[in-house]
């Protein structure tokens, strides 16, 4: 998690502000005067000339409006000013992944610091054909460091969403808590044109009650019906684009198997509900209320979740009381403390830039320059910095990028939540994309799995459905790997095939024919 803002001494924060302004040949007096000229003395943007004194007192923190004013006057990026005062916008994504969610939420996947240093992946020399399954440590290695923005890992053509516990229309193909990726380029090209047909693809759509990830039926031109796979959701006809928007075709799922969740069908979604026209509130109060209702949260529920957020970030200031949440909606005023902004964006699924625009801050008007590394904690790496991640990737890395289309690096700090492993290494990650006849349907088109190597006792539950059966990676005596459901019976390791093809259950001599490497805790798989 990020460092706590109050973990830094108040004097350090004041001196850091002085040093950053000095790097632009600015004094606090000049910045205060410019903020008064631009916004007015009584504006929430105004920066007082005694700001150093206020910061040294330890009881004062800058508001989001004052941070925006610093960005505009100095020309430095808002994200860097946020970091300079001890916050991390990536906490929004981490909280969205960690905290339970009633309804599907669009993740803030664009908040990564492009200037951050990250290990650079390179292909290992591997002269044989790429194996069907192998640890990534045999195929890739981290070499040196690069700026995140220099890595060729994203295309900008995708949205990421976390499936809610009450609107899992695609269950059991998708589970509550699954993270899915939608390709926005195919938002409209893949909807079926003939009436009554159900799509083969899953779509991410937006409607007045939030978001669905599901298959669609086309009733007639511009009229669609979200289709539930197994659960009894109400069938509602939605007019496109007035009552529903198609955000993209879902092409990837990242599924955590640590604690598979049972979905619930909420009462308001089980019955037929009347769709309303989509609207984008221009004021903060209606935006907060609409977003909270879409997440199916009462004020008390939202406050309780903020308590969990404060515990996770180890800072009481991230907690928001029910009365404060009510005031934000009724008075149409943003939180005074930036901690609360991070909490609201996390709980309500608000995109940070959309939140800024709603409170009157235009991101395009703010500074674009990068604050020098030494002022924002990016100078701690005494390592050799290299350029792009293989301008023309070769070997296995080229295969991985071709198959995955992009790497969701913004989730790198959420791997513990997805896998239950405190520090995931390349040894814990297995390439499984070369297996053409997998022994489990969730391994069809799978690319990478994360394995908990401490869980090596295979268990097969006779009374649990397929989606709850644990998966294991086995190392056979010939050096090849196998991924399947398995269990011990009379000292033998029995592999249970759940394949579309016919395979007999295989019995292996435990420790002689095969060893258990560990239990699969996360799967990344293509859906189309």
N, C-alpha and C positions, 0 to 999 in steps of 0.2 A: 504494500500500500504506500501511498505518498506520505511524505513527512508532514507532521502536524504543523499548521501555521503557528501555533503558540509554542512549538518546540524550539523555535528560533528566538534568541533574545531580542526584545524590542529595539535595543540600541542597534543591533545588527541590521534589522529591517530598515531603520532610518538611514544608516550609513550606506546600505545597499542602494536605497533610493537616491541618495546624494551622488553616489558613484555612477549610477546609470545616467542620471541627468547630466553629470559632468562629461560623460562620454559623447554627449551631443552639444557640449558647450552651453548648457542651460543651467540656470539656478532655479531654486524653488520659487523665488520671488517672481521671476519671469514666467514660470509655468502658471503660477497663481493668477497673474495678470491676464495671461492669454486665455485661461479657462473662464475668467470673468467676461472678457470681450466676446468669446465664442458663445457662452451659455447664459451669462448673467450671474450676479452675486448670490441670488437666492435660489439658483438652480441646484438640483442634486448633483450636477456635474462639477460644481465649483470646488476648487482645491485651495484650502486656506493657506495663508503664508506661514502659519505656525504649525504646519503639518508634521515637521520633525519632532516638535515637542509632544504633539498628540500621539505619535507612534512610539516614542520613548516611554510614554506613560504605561504602555502595555494594555490599555483598556480600549483602544481605538483601532478599528480596522477600516480600510477603504471599502466603499460600496462599489457595485458593478458600474454605476455611472461614473464614479471618480476614476476607476481603472480605465474606462473607455476614454475619459478626458486625457489621462496620462498618455494613452496610446496615440490619440489624435495629435496632441501637442508635440510629443517627442518624435513621432514618426515610427516608433517601435510597435511590434505586433502586440495585440491584446493578450494572446496566449502566453507570451513571454512575461508580460507584466503580472499575469495571474501566477505564473511560476515564481517570479521574483518575490511575491508575498506569501509563498509557501503552499499554494494550492496546486492541484493537478487535475486537469479536466478529464483525464483518463479514469478518474475515480467514478465518473458518471457511468461509463461502460462497465467497470468492475462491479458496481452496485447493481446495475441492471442484470448482470449475469448471476450474481450471488443471491440476490433477494428473490423470494417467490413472487410470481406474477399471476393474477387471476386471468388476465387477458393478454393477447399477443401484443408485443411492444416492438417498435422499430428501434434498433440499437443506434446509439450515437457513434457510428463507425468512422467518422471523419475528424475526430478530435486529436489524433496522434500528433505529436510534435515531429515535424519532418526533419528537424535539426538534431533529434536525439541520436546518440550513438548506439548501434546494435551490432551484434556479431554477424559477420558476412558468411553466407553459405557458399560452399563450392563442392563440386563433384569430386569424389575420390577416384583415383585411377582404378578402373575396373574393366579388365580386358574380356571377361566372359560376358555372355548375354545377361541382361538384368534378370535376377531371379524373380520367381513369382511372388516370393515373400521373403523379407529379410529385415533385420534391424536397420534403421536409417543410419546408425553409426558405421555400418559397413559400406554405405553408399555416399554419404555426405559428411562434411566436416565444417566446423566453424573456423574461419581464418580471418584474423585481424578484425577491424571494425569499419563500418561505413555509416554515413548519415542515413537515417531511415528513408528520407526523400530520394536518396540516390539508388535505392534498390528497385529493381524492376519486378515488383511483386503485386501491384494493384493496377486495375484498368479504369476505375472510377465508374464502371457500368453496373454496379451491383448495390442492392440494399440488403441489409442483414436484419433479421427479426428473431425474437425469442418467443416460442409458442407458449401461450398461456394455459393454465390448468383448467379453464372453463370453456374454452372455444377451440378444442382440438378436433376439428371436423375430420381431419385426415388420420385419426387414430385407427389402427396401430401403426400405420406407415410412418407417422410422426408422433412423437410423444410430448407431453408437457415438459417444458424446459429445453427442448431441442432448439438449436440455433440453425436457421435456414438462410440460404442466400437466394435472392431473386435477381434475375438478369433483366434490367429495365429496358434493354434494347428490344426484348421480345414481348413487351407488355401487350401489344395489340395484334401481333402477327400470328399468334398461335391459338387464338380463341376460335373454336369451331364455328363454321358458318351455317351448317345445316341444323334445323330445328330439332330439339329433343335429344341431341347426342351429348354424351358426357365426355369431357376432355380426358385424354390420357395424362396430360401434364397437370401438375399442381400449380395454382396461381396464388400470388399474394394480392389480396384486394382490400380496399378501404371502404367502409360504409359508416353510417351514422352512429353505430354502436362500437366502432373500433376497426379491427382488422381480422380477416380470415385468411388462413392458408389452406386451400382446399381445391378440389376439382369443381368444374363449372359445367352446367347445362345451359345451352342457348335455347331459350323458349321461342324467341323471335328476334328480329333485328333490334339490337341495343337493349335486350331484356335477358338477363342471366339469372340463374338460380344456383347458389352455392350448394354443393352436394356433400353430405356427410357419408363417410365410408361405412361406419358401423353404428355410431351413436345416434340417439333420437333427437337431433336438432330440428327445430322448425324450418320448414321449407319456405323461403321468402324470395319473391321476385324483386330484382333490383334493376332499376333503369340506369343505363350507362350513357353519359358520365354524371347525370344529375344526382343519382343516389348511390353510385358506386364508382370507384376508380380501380382500374387494373394496374397494379404497380410493377408487375413482372412475372416471369415464369421461374418457378423455384427449381434450381438446378443443383443444389448442394445442401446436405444436412450434416451438422456436427451434433452427435448424440452422446450425452453422458449416460453411462450405465452404472454409475456409482450408486444411485438410489432412484431407480425408475419410478416415476410418479403415475398414479392412477388418475385419469382425467375425471372431471365432474362436469355434468351438463347443467349449467345455470338455468334457473327457472325462466329468466327473461329471454333466453335463447332457445329453450325447449319449446316454448309456445310460439305461435305465429306472431310476429311483431311488425308494426307498421314502419316501413322505412321513411326516413326524412331526407330532405335535400342536404347534401354535404355543404358545410360552411367552414370558413376559416376566420375565427374571431380576430378582430383587429385590436382588442383591448385585453389586458392581462387577466382581469377578473373572469370574463366569460371563457377565456382560453383555459385557465386553471380548472374551472368547474367542469367544462366539457371534457377535458382530458381525464380528470378524476372519475367522472361518470363512465367514460369509455373503459377505464381500468377496473370498473366495478368496485370502487373503494369508497367507504364512508370516511368522514373526517377522522373518526376515531381509528379506523383501520390504517389510514395513511399516516397518522401520527405514530401508531405502533410500529409501522415499518420504518419510519424515520429513527425510532429508537434503536432498531437493529442496525440501521446505517451508521448511527453514531457509535455504536459498539464496535462495528467492523472497522471504522476509521479511527477509533480510539480518541474521539473528540466530541465532547458533549454539545458543542455548538452546531453539529449537524442535526441534532434533534429539533423537531418542529412540533409545537403543541397544537392540539385541535383548534384552539381559539385563534392562534396565529394563522393557521391554514384558512380558517373562516374569514379572518380579516383580509388576507390577500385577495380572496375572491370578492368580498363585499366592497372593500375600499378601493379595489383596482390599483393597488400599490405593490411594487416588488419588494422582496426582503431587503432589509438594510444590510445584513451580513452575507457575504459571498458563500459562506457555508450552506446557507439555506437554498441558494440558487442551485448548487450542485445536488442537494437533496431533492428539490422539486423536479429537476430535469430527470433524475434517476427514477423516482417513484411514478411520475406521470407520463413518462415516455416522451418528454419534450425534446425536440432537437435544439441544441444550444443556440445556434444562429437564429432560429425562429423565435426563441425566447427573447433574444436581444432585440429583434425587430419589433416585437410586440410591446416592449417597454420603451421604444423610441430610439434605440441604438442601431444605426445602419452599419453592419460590418464592413461594407465597402468604403465607408468614410474614414475608417481607422487606419493606423499605421501599418506599413507592410515590411519594414526593415526588421532584421533579426537582432535581438539583444546579444551582445558578446557572451560567449559561453561561460566565462568565469563569474558572471553575475547571476546566472540561473541554474547553477549546479551541473553544467554539462562539461566541466573541465577536469573532472576527476579521473578520466581515463588516460593514463600515461601509456598509450599504445600507438602503434602505427596505424594511421587512418588510410584506407584505400578507397578506390572509386566505386563504380557501379558493380552490382552483383553479376559478374560475367555479362558483359555487354551482349555477347552472343553465347548464352548458356549451352554447355555441351554435356555429354554423358547423362547420368541419371537426373541431374537438376533440370535439364531440358525436358526430359520425360515428365517429371513432376509438374513443372509449370504448364506444359501442354495439356496434361490431364486435368489439372485443377483450375486452369484459367487465371487464377490469382491466389495469393496466399494471404489469408486474413490476419496480418501481423498485429492488428489492433487488439486481438484477443490474447496476445502473448502473456499479458499479466493476469489473465483469467484462467490459465491452464490448471491452476490448483483447484479452482472451483469446479471445472469441468471433469477433472480426472481424480481428484482426491489425493494427488501426489504433490507434496510441497515444492519440490524442484524437479521438473520434468526435463530429462536429458534425451539426447538422440538415441541412447541405448533403450529407453522406454518406448520409443516410437518405432512402429514396424510398417514398412511398405507392404501392402497386400494387393496392390492394383494389378499384379500380373496373374492372379489366380482366376482362371476362366470358368472353373466349375466349383465355386465355393460350396461349403457344406452348411451354409446358413443363409436365408434370404437377405438378411441385413448386411451381408458381405458382398452381395451383388453390386458391382460398380464401386465398391469401397476402395479408397485410396490409401488411407493411413489409419492405424489404430494405435492407441496408447495403452500400454500394458503395465499393470501394477505387479511388479516382480516379487512383491512380498506376499501376494496371495497365490499360493501354489498348491492348495488343497482343492482338487476338482470336486464340484458338487453338481449333481443333476437332479432337479426337482420334478418329480412325476406329476405333481398337482398344479404346477404353475404353467401359464400360457407361454407361447414361444417368445414373446417380446420381453418376458421377465427371466428367461433362462440365461444363466451366466455363460459367457464365452471364454475360452482359454486358448493361449498359444502354446503349442507343443513343439519341442525340438526332437526330431527323430534321429535314430542312430546313424542314418546316412547323411546327416548334416542339413537336411531340409526341414522346413517349418510347416506346421499345419495349424489352422485356426478353426475351432469347432466347439460345440457343446460336448462335454464329456463328464464321466463320473467313475468312481471306483466301485467295482463289483467283485467280491471275493479275491481281492488282490490284483485284479486285472483292470486296466484302463480301457473303458468302453467309450468309443467315439460315436455319438449319435448324429447321424446326418439328417439335416432338415433342408435338403436340396430339392430343386425342381426336378432334377434327374434322380433316377433310382440308384441308391447305394445301400448296401447292407451295413448294419452296425459293425464297426471294426473293434476287435479286442486286441489290445497291445499289452505286452508284459511291462508293467510299470517299473521304471528305472532301467530296464534292460532294452526294451524296444523304443521307449520314448520317455522324455522328461517334461514336466510342466514348467514352462518359462514364467507364466503368470496369468492373471485374469485380465481380460480386456475391459477397460473402464471408459474408453471414449472411442467413437467411430466417426471418421469423416468420410462421407460417401456421396457420390454423384447420384442425382435423381433423374437425369435425362442424358 
